[in-house]
């Protein structure tokens, strides 16, 4: 009886080598960790909570080599999160590229967030065709130069991008489905290059109402189904109240939910605040997670926790300064937050199996 060929033996290695000689780099042994499907680099969203549920790991974020989509209604922070990703791309020594089809970018906001505008590429394009031609040219240029630097491309937004036929036509011309077909074609062309070229693609999209829906969620995203299918992570944002100082509204609360995730468990959500003109208030959102995990205890307006054998008390308004002034506390708290949010899928499966065995 013939023995089954184990993965990684001489036959498989020889087959991989032959195919790569004939077709280029197309075959890999996944045990080596060098295939394009392996995600080794992440770009932070500006929120530790969001980074952790996106990647289900410490120091996560948007996956490099994959497509991510951020969707939500107006003023929910879609563009802001994408801009934070561009800032963190620069912090990692990468190239930040913003494709703005809404003509709504504020240079002052970019600077306030921390983006070096002198080192960022800004593109104002008008049609879907131009967007994909630009992305394809950028990716091919990187491939030709052999530059291995991280590149993050943000398209803001899909819904605001017209088509060439629509721009050149008359008002009222029938163009239904044209943008969806072009986006599907464009994604089929560029997806194969993304994993090999260290590129992170982030698409911002709006929410529209489906006419005639009587039951279920009436909201949908423009551009067809190609982006939802091609995206490895899809993030939906919701408004979650307002932040007031007296009668002045200084920001909004945001609830972020992973409606699709190929890197970790989907349908998870976190909450954080967005301060107008400044960006995401990351550290303040840690308190609720630490409290839920039993690391921080609350008594009225005061919180307390044990750190290096000492009890520390604080109010939420003093939390950020406490993290800055206490040596090592920022890294300790961040580690505890990530530990609380990372789900060990193997342990979860074993728990489910034990439960099923018990029922039997």
N, C-alpha and C positions, 0 to 999 in steps of 0.2 A: 504494500500500500504506500502510495506516494506521500511524502511529508509535506505539510503546509509550509509555504515559504514565509519565514518571519520578516517583518519589516526591518530594513536596514541590512539585509544580507547581501551577498555579492551579486545575486541576480537583480535585485531591486536597484542597487547602486549602479550596476552596469546599464540597466534600462534607463535610469535617470540621465546618465552620462550620454547615451546614444540620442535620446530625445532632445537634449539641450544642444548637442552638436548640429542636429538637423533643423530644429525649430527656434533656437535661441534659448534664453533662460525661461523655461516654462514649467519644468518639473523639479520638485523639491522633496526632500525627506523632512517631514514635519518635526522629527525628533531633533533635528539640528538647530531649530529656532531661527532659521535664516530666510524663511519664505516670506513673500509679501503679505501674507495673511496675518503674520505675527505683528502685534502692536507693541512697540518698545518705548514709544515716546508719546507724551500727552501734553496738551496745551491747557493751562489753567483758565477757567471761566471767571476767575476773580472771587469765587466763593468756594471755600473748602468743603462745605456741605454738598454743594452741587458737583464739584469735582469727584467726590467720593462715590456718590450714587451713579454718576455717569460711567465710571471705570470700575467700580466695586473694588477699589484698591487705594492704598495710600498714594498721595501725590498724583492723583489722576487728573481727569479733565476731558477735553475733546480729543479723540484718538487721531494720531497722525497716520496718514495712509488710508483714511476712511472719510466718508461723507457724513456730516452732521447737519441736522435741520433744527432751527429754532422757530417755533410758531406761537402765535398768540394774538390777542386783540390789541388795539392801539394803546400806547402808553403802558405797556407791561414790562418793558426793559429788554426787548429782543436785540435792538441795535447796541444797547449798552453792554450786554453780556458779550456780544461779538467784538466790541471794541476792547473790552478787557482781555479777550483772547489775543487780539493783535498786540496789546501792550506786553503780555506775557511771552509772546513769540519773540519780541525784541529783547526781552530780558534773557531769553535762552540763546541769543545771538542769531536769531533767524530773521527772515524777511517778511514784513507785514504788508499785505496788499488789500486795499479796500475798493471794491467795485460798487459805486454808488449810483443806483438808478432812480433814487427818490429825490436827488438833489436836496438833501436835508442834513448834510454833515456840518457840524460846528467845529471849527478849528480850535476855539477856546475850550470846548468840552474835551477834545482829543488831548490837549495839553494838560487839562485838569486831571484827567484819568491817569496820565503818566506816559502817553505815547510821544515818542520823539518824531515829530512830523517831518523833520529834515531827512529821516531815514525810512520813511514810509512811502509806498507807492499808492497814489490815489488815482482812480480811474472813473470817469463819468461816461457811462455808455448808455445807449438808448434802446437797444433791441436785444432779444434773446440770441440772435445770430452773432452779434458783436461780442456778447459776454462769453459765449463758448469758444469763439475764435480766439479771443484774448487769453482765456484760460488754457486752451490747447497750445497756443504759441508760448506762453510762459512755461508750461510743463516741458515742452519739447526743448526750449532753450536751456532749461536746467539740465535736461538729460544730455544735451550736446556738450555742455561745459563740464559735466561730471561734478557739479557742485552738490555736495551732500548736506548743505545747510537746510535747516527747517524753513519751510515756506507755508504761511497760512494765508489763504484767500477767502475773504468774506464777500458774499454777494448779498447786498442789501438794497432792494429786496426783490424776490422772485415775482411777487404780485404786482409790483410797480413797473415791471419790464414789459415793454411792448414787443411787437414783431415787426419785421421789415415791411410786410404786406400791410399791416395796420397803419404804420407811419406814412407810407406812400399812398394809401387808399383814401377813400372818402368816409366821412362820418356815417355810420349805419351799415357799412360793408360787413358782410358775413365772414367772420374770422373765428368762429367758435371751434375750439379744439386745436387750432394751429399752434399756439404756444406750447400746449401739452405734447404735441408730436415733436416739435423742435427740441424741447427739453429732454424727452426720451432719447432722441437721436444723439444729442450732445453728451448725455451721461453714458451712453453705450460706448462712445468714442474715448472719453477721458478716464473712465473708471479704472481701466486696466493699467494706466500709467501711475495712478495716485499712490498705490502701495509701494511701487518700486522707487518713487522719486521723493519720498519724505515730504509729502504735501498734505496739509490739513485743509479740507474744504468745509466751510460753514455757510449754509444758506439760511437767510432770514426770510420768513414768509408770514403773510397776514392770514387772518381768519375771515371767512365770508359765510353768509347765511345761505343754506340751500333752500330754495323756494319750494313750498308745498309740503315740507316735512312736519308731520303731526306728532310723531312719537320719536323718542330718542334724541340724540344730540344733533341739532340742525346745523352745526358749524362744520366747515370744511376748508381746505386750503387750495388756492388756485394752482394751476400748473400741471394738473393731472396726477396720475399715480406713480410716475417714474421716480420722483424724489423720495416718497415714502418707501418705495421698494428698494432703491439703491442705498438709502441712508442706513448707516449702522446704528446711529443714535438719533432719536427724535425727541425734542424737548418742548413741552407745552407750558406756557406761562399764563398765570391768572393774576388779576389784581386782588390784593388782600388787605384792603383798608388804606388809610392815610396816616402819615406821620405829621403831627401838629406840634408847634411850639406857640402856645397861646392860640390865636386865631390864624396864625400863618402856617400854611401847609409846606413842609420842608422836604417831603418825600412820600413814597408809597411803599406798602408792603407787597411782596411778590411771593406767590406760591409756584414752584417749579415742579413739574411732573414728567418723568421719563415715560413717554407713551410707546417708545420702542427702544430696545437696547440689546445689541448683540454681544456686548462686553460684560454684562452682568444682569441681575434680575431686573426686569422692566416694571413699570407701574409703581415706582417709588416716588415720593415727593418730599421736598424740603421747603422751608420758608426762610426768607431773609428780607432785609430792607434795602431800598435804593434811595440815596440822598440826591436831590436835584443838583446838578452841576458838579458833583463829586464822584458818584459811582456807587458801587455796592458796599454796604456796611457789613463787612464779612464777620468780624470778630464778635459783634453783639449777638449774632445769630447762634453762636456757639453755646451761649448760656442755656438755652432751652434743651439742647441736645445733652449737655453735661448734666442738667437736672433730671432729664428723663432716664439717663443711665445711672443715676444714683451717685454720681461723682460730686455734684454740687447739691447742697440742701438749701431750701428757701424758707425764710421766716418773715413774712410780711414783705417789706421793701428791701430786706437784707438777704444776702446769700453768704454761705460759708462752705469751705472745703479744706481738706488736709493736703498740705504740700510740704514734702521733706520733713515730716514730723511736726509741722506747725500749722495751727488752725488760722486760716485767713478769712476775714470777713470783708464784704464789699457791697456796694450798690451798683446797679446796672450802669449808671452814668459814669462810674469810675473804673469800669472793667478794662477799657482799652489802655488807660494810663497804668493800671496795675500790671497788665501784660508787658508793657514796655519797660517799666521800672524794675520789676522782679526778675532777676537773672534766671534764665532757663524756663520761665513759666510759659512763655509763648509756645515753645516747642512741645512742652509737656501737655498743655491744654489741646493743642492741635492734634497731637498723637492720640489723646483720649477721645476726641471728637471722631477722628477717622476710625479708631477701634470700635466705637459705638455703632458706626454706620456700615462698615464693611460686613457683608454677609458671606460666611463660609458655606458655599453651595454644597460641598461634600458633606459637611456636618448636617446641613438641612435635609439632604437626601437620606442620610443614615437615620435621622430622627423620624422622617416619614416612613421609612421601611420598618423601623421598630414599631411604630404605631399600627401599621398594616398587619405585621406579624402578631401583635397583641390582639387585634380584632379577630384574626383568624383563629 
